[in-house]
Amino acid sequence: MILSVLPNMEHRAFWMSPDGAIYPVRRRHINEVISDPEKFGLTRAYIESVYRKHKEPLGLEGRAREEIMGELIKAGWIRCRYKKQGYWIVQVWQMDDRTRENVSRWADRCIHDICKNSGVMVHEICRGDTINE
């Protein structure tokens, strides 16, 4: 599934799969994972076990969320979100050639014509940036 984003900026957050498919995030990134874990190569049981391990309620934006989303990013998923300050944060594991190509494709399809004056900040998790930035 490749997304066609409407020019009204209806979506201000996205997940991008390792193969470049772009998925809009309607609420929060972790909620998208919880509501359709198979799309992300996970199971509901795994997600629930991580939340239990951290003694957190399902969906809380705490340590379990950071662990799950960190594993997804390490596996090649890319997290994109728009900040009200007028720029995008793109979180990747490492900015290798494939990731650079996927981010470029996302920027062309999702922000180039819509937010011409917005910047993009890329965080490489493998270099010490965190999910919470």
C-alpha positions as CSV (number, residue, x, y, z in Angstrom):
1,M,0.0,0.0,0.0
2,I,1.5,3.3,-1.0
3,L,-0.4,6.3,0.4
4,S,-1.7,9.2,-1.5
5,V,-1.8,12.1,1.0
6,L,-4.5,14.7,0.6
7,P,-3.2,18.3,0.3
8,N,-5.1,19.3,3.5
9,M,-2.4,17.6,5.7
10,E,-5.0,15.3,7.2
11,H,-2.2,13.1,8.5
12,R,0.7,14.5,10.5
13,A,2.3,11.2,11.4
14,F,3.3,8.1,9.5
15,W,4.9,4.7,9.8
16,M,6.9,3.5,6.8
17,S,7.7,-0.2,6.4
18,P,11.1,-1.5,5.5
19,D,9.9,-2.0,1.9
20,G,8.8,1.6,1.6
21,A,5.0,1.3,2.1
22,I,3.6,4.4,3.9
23,Y,0.9,4.1,6.5
24,P,-0.9,7.1,8.1
25,V,-1.1,7.3,11.8
26,R,-4.5,8.4,13.0
27,R,-3.9,8.6,16.7
28,R,-0.5,7.6,18.1
29,H,2.2,5.4,16.6
30,I,1.9,2.8,19.3
31,N,-1.9,2.7,18.9
32,E,-1.4,1.8,15.2
33,V,0.9,-1.1,16.2
34,I,-1.5,-2.3,18.9
35,S,-4.5,-2.2,16.6
36,D,-2.8,-4.1,13.7
37,P,0.3,-5.9,15.1
38,E,0.5,-8.3,12.2
39,K,1.1,-5.4,9.8
40,F,4.3,-4.8,11.8
41,G,5.3,-8.4,12.0
42,L,4.2,-8.7,15.7
43,T,1.5,-10.4,17.6
44,R,-1.0,-9.1,20.1
45,A,0.4,-11.6,22.7
46,Y,4.0,-10.2,22.2
47,I,2.8,-6.6,22.7
48,E,0.8,-7.6,25.8
49,S,3.8,-9.4,27.2
50,V,6.1,-6.4,26.8
51,Y,3.5,-4.2,28.6
52,R,3.2,-6.8,31.4
53,K,7.0,-7.0,31.7
54,H,7.1,-3.2,32.3
55,K,4.0,-3.4,34.5
56,E,2.2,-0.8,32.3
57,P,-1.3,-0.7,31.0
58,L,-1.6,-1.5,27.3
59,G,-1.1,1.7,25.2
60,L,0.7,3.7,27.8
61,E,3.5,5.8,26.3
62,G,6.1,4.5,28.7
63,R,9.0,2.0,28.7
64,A,7.0,-0.8,26.9
65,R,6.1,1.6,24.1
66,E,9.8,2.6,23.8
67,E,10.9,-1.0,23.7
68,I,8.3,-2.0,21.0
69,M,8.8,1.0,18.8
70,G,12.6,0.7,19.2
71,E,12.5,-2.9,18.0
72,L,10.4,-1.9,15.0
73,I,12.8,0.9,14.1
74,K,15.7,-1.5,14.5
75,A,13.9,-3.8,12.1
76,G,13.8,-1.1,9.4
77,W,10.5,0.7,10.2
78,I,10.6,4.5,10.0
79,R,8.6,6.8,12.2
80,C,7.6,10.2,10.9
81,R,5.7,12.9,12.8
82,Y,5.0,16.6,12.4
83,K,5.8,18.9,15.2
84,K,3.7,22.0,15.8
85,Q,6.9,24.0,15.7
86,G,6.8,23.5,11.9
87,Y,9.2,20.6,11.2
88,W,9.1,16.8,10.8
89,I,11.0,14.3,12.9
90,V,11.9,11.1,11.1
91,Q,13.3,8.3,13.3
92,V,15.3,5.6,11.7
93,W,17.7,2.9,12.9
94,Q,20.5,3.9,10.6
95,M,20.6,6.2,7.5
96,D,21.8,3.6,5.0
97,D,21.0,3.7,1.3
98,R,17.7,1.9,1.5
99,T,16.5,4.1,4.4
100,R,17.6,7.2,2.6
101,E,15.6,6.1,-0.5
102,N,12.5,5.4,1.6
103,V,12.7,8.7,3.4
104,S,13.2,10.6,0.2
105,R,10.2,8.8,-1.4
106,W,8.1,9.7,1.7
107,A,9.2,13.3,1.6
108,D,8.3,13.6,-2.1
109,R,4.9,12.0,-1.6
110,C,3.9,13.3,1.7
111,I,5.4,16.7,2.4
112,H,7.1,18.2,-0.6
113,D,4.0,19.8,-2.1
114,I,2.1,20.2,1.1
115,C,4.6,21.7,3.6
116,K,7.2,23.4,1.4
117,N,8.6,25.4,4.2
118,S,8.9,22.7,6.8
119,G,12.2,21.1,7.7
120,V,13.0,17.5,8.4
121,M,15.1,16.3,11.3
122,V,16.4,12.7,11.1
123,H,17.2,10.9,14.3
124,E,19.4,7.8,14.0
125,I,18.4,5.5,16.9
126,C,21.6,3.4,16.5
127,R,23.6,6.6,17.3
128,G,21.9,7.2,20.6
129,D,18.9,9.3,19.7
130,T,15.8,8.0,21.6
131,I,12.2,7.3,20.7
132,N,11.0,10.1,23.0
133,E,12.8,12.9,21.1
